[in-house]
Amino acid sequence: MSSPLRKTVDLRVCALCVQHGQVLMVEHRSFAPGEPGMPESYWILPGGVVERGETLEEAVMREMLEETGLECNVGGMIFVKELLYPHPGNTGRDKGSRHHSVTLCFHCEVTGGTLMTGRDPEFPDDRQVIIETRWLPLDDLASYELYPPFLPGFIDSGLRKGFHTLCPEFFDTLR
């Protein structure tokens, strides 16, 4: 989560794990609670900010363990997602003043551990942003508030074509 005065762009990673007709997701509190048009919570892929001196692979494995209790093998990068909030098309001058991140998503395979709802170590217990971690059925994704919203179609395409064959795709703030 970024503060309103933050001047940097966060480099984030996330893991897309699909198995047995389900995708691993984390229900997360909104980074802009109370904002019109923003949900109070949404389901996202497990992931977070890369720490200085940490490789992308190390960051994915650490975030998976922290947020889900699961270990993973990290595969290829499958998409890049930029998020600016407020987004372009709002007031222009303040675009990205609340949040600006670039997320690199990797296709991963769960290799061990026990599913749990983790926590963000940078937040105290009374300000945790993780609500729940769960395997969501692919056939039922439309009934969940997902971010980014292109995930159901992207997962379907990856399953049909094979995630290992995908050229990483770029998605901007508005997609």
C-alpha positions as CSV (number, residue, x, y, z in Angstrom):
1,M,0.0,0.0,0.0
2,S,1.3,3.4,-0.9
3,S,0.9,6.7,1.0
4,P,-0.6,9.7,-0.6
5,L,2.8,11.5,-0.5
6,R,4.8,8.8,-2.0
7,K,7.1,9.9,-4.9
8,T,8.4,6.5,-6.1
9,V,7.1,3.8,-8.3
10,D,6.8,0.4,-6.7
11,L,8.1,-2.6,-8.5
12,R,5.9,-5.5,-7.6
13,V,5.7,-9.2,-8.5
14,C,2.8,-11.6,-8.4
15,A,2.2,-15.3,-8.9
16,L,-0.5,-16.9,-11.0
17,C,-1.1,-20.5,-9.7
18,V,-3.8,-22.5,-11.4
19,Q,-4.5,-26.1,-10.5
20,H,-7.5,-28.5,-10.5
21,G,-9.8,-25.9,-12.0
22,Q,-8.9,-23.2,-9.4
23,V,-6.7,-20.1,-9.2
24,L,-5.0,-19.0,-6.0
25,M,-6.2,-15.6,-4.9
26,V,-5.9,-13.2,-1.9
27,E,-8.7,-11.0,-0.8
28,H,-7.2,-7.6,-0.1
29,R,-8.5,-4.4,1.4
30,S,-8.7,-1.5,-1.0
31,F,-5.7,0.9,-1.2
32,A,-8.3,3.7,-1.6
33,P,-11.1,2.8,0.9
34,G,-14.2,5.0,0.7
35,E,-13.4,6.2,-2.8
36,P,-16.5,6.3,-5.1
37,G,-16.4,3.5,-7.6
38,M,-13.7,1.6,-5.7
39,P,-14.7,-1.7,-3.9
40,E,-13.8,-2.0,-0.2
41,S,-12.0,-5.2,-1.0
42,Y,-11.0,-7.3,-4.1
43,W,-9.3,-10.5,-5.0
44,I,-5.8,-10.3,-6.3
45,L,-3.0,-12.7,-7.1
46,P,-0.5,-13.2,-4.3
47,G,2.4,-10.9,-4.5
48,G,4.0,-7.6,-3.4
49,V,6.9,-5.2,-3.6
50,V,10.3,-6.4,-4.5
51,E,12.8,-5.7,-1.7
52,R,16.2,-4.1,-2.5
53,G,18.8,-6.7,-3.3
54,E,16.1,-9.4,-3.8
55,T,15.8,-11.1,-7.2
56,L,12.4,-11.3,-8.9
57,E,12.2,-15.0,-8.3
58,E,13.1,-14.6,-4.6
59,A,10.4,-11.9,-4.2
60,V,7.8,-14.2,-5.8
61,M,8.7,-17.1,-3.5
62,R,8.8,-14.9,-0.4
63,E,5.5,-13.2,-1.2
64,M,3.8,-16.5,-1.9
65,L,5.0,-17.9,1.5
66,E,4.0,-14.8,3.4
67,E,0.6,-14.4,1.9
68,T,-0.5,-18.0,1.3
69,G,1.8,-20.3,3.3
70,L,2.6,-22.1,0.1
71,E,6.0,-22.8,-1.6
72,C,6.3,-22.5,-5.4
73,N,8.5,-23.0,-8.4
74,V,8.6,-19.7,-10.4
75,G,8.1,-20.1,-14.1
76,G,8.1,-17.5,-16.9
77,M,6.8,-13.9,-16.8
78,I,3.4,-13.8,-18.3
79,F,2.2,-10.2,-18.0
80,V,3.2,-6.7,-16.9
81,K,0.6,-4.4,-15.3
82,E,1.0,-0.7,-14.6
83,L,-1.4,0.9,-12.1
84,L,-1.7,4.6,-11.5
85,Y,-4.3,5.9,-9.1
86,P,-5.9,8.3,-9.6
87,H,-5.6,7.1,-13.2
88,P,-5.1,9.1,-16.3
89,G,-8.3,10.8,-17.4
90,N,-9.0,12.0,-13.9
91,T,-7.4,15.4,-13.1
92,G,-4.1,14.7,-14.9
93,R,-2.0,16.6,-12.4
94,D,-2.6,14.3,-9.6
95,K,-2.6,11.0,-11.6
96,G,-0.6,8.4,-9.7
97,S,-0.3,10.6,-6.5
98,R,-2.0,7.9,-4.4
99,H,-0.4,4.8,-6.0
100,H,1.9,4.0,-8.9
101,S,3.2,0.5,-9.4
102,V,4.4,-1.8,-12.1
103,T,3.7,-5.5,-11.5
104,L,5.5,-8.4,-13.2
105,C,3.4,-11.6,-13.0
106,F,4.9,-15.0,-13.2
107,H,3.3,-18.4,-13.9
108,C,4.0,-20.5,-10.8
109,E,3.5,-24.1,-9.6
110,V,2.7,-24.8,-6.0
111,T,5.3,-27.3,-4.6
112,G,4.5,-27.5,-0.9
113,G,3.3,-25.8,2.2
114,T,-0.1,-25.5,3.8
115,L,-2.7,-23.0,2.6
116,M,-3.2,-20.2,5.2
117,T,-4.3,-16.6,5.2
118,G,-1.0,-14.7,5.6
119,R,-0.2,-11.2,6.6
120,D,1.8,-8.2,5.3
121,P,4.8,-7.9,7.6
122,E,5.1,-4.2,7.0
123,F,1.7,-3.5,8.6
124,P,0.7,-3.9,12.3
125,D,-2.0,-6.4,13.1
126,D,-4.8,-3.7,13.4
127,R,-4.0,-2.4,9.9
128,Q,-3.6,-5.7,7.9
129,V,-4.7,-5.5,4.3
130,I,-5.0,-9.3,3.7
131,I,-8.5,-10.6,4.5
132,E,-8.4,-14.1,3.2
133,T,-6.5,-16.5,0.9
134,R,-8.4,-19.1,-1.1
135,W,-8.4,-21.2,-4.2
136,L,-11.2,-19.8,-6.3
137,P,-13.0,-22.0,-8.9
138,L,-12.3,-20.8,-12.4
139,D,-15.9,-21.5,-13.4
140,D,-17.1,-19.0,-10.8
141,L,-14.7,-16.1,-11.2
142,A,-17.4,-13.8,-12.5
143,S,-19.0,-13.7,-9.0
144,Y,-15.8,-12.2,-7.4
145,E,-14.5,-8.7,-7.5
146,L,-11.1,-9.4,-9.2
147,Y,-8.2,-7.1,-9.9
148,P,-7.0,-6.8,-12.5
149,P,-10.3,-7.3,-14.2
150,F,-8.7,-9.0,-17.3
151,L,-7.7,-12.0,-15.2
152,P,-10.5,-14.4,-16.1
153,G,-9.9,-14.0,-19.9
154,F,-6.2,-14.1,-19.5
155,I,-6.3,-17.3,-17.4
156,D,-8.6,-18.9,-19.9
157,S,-6.3,-18.0,-22.8
158,G,-3.2,-19.3,-20.9
159,L,-4.9,-22.6,-20.2
160,R,-5.9,-23.0,-23.8
161,K,-2.6,-22.0,-25.3
162,G,-0.3,-23.0,-22.5
163,F,1.2,-20.4,-20.2
164,H,4.7,-21.4,-21.2
165,T,4.0,-20.3,-24.8
166,L,2.7,-16.8,-23.9
167,C,4.7,-13.7,-24.8
168,P,4.4,-11.4,-21.8
169,E,1.6,-9.0,-22.4
170,F,1.4,-5.4,-21.1
171,F,-1.7,-4.0,-19.5
172,D,-2.0,-0.3,-18.6
173,T,-4.0,1.3,-15.8
174,L,-7.3,1.3,-17.6
175,R,-7.2,-2.4,-18.6
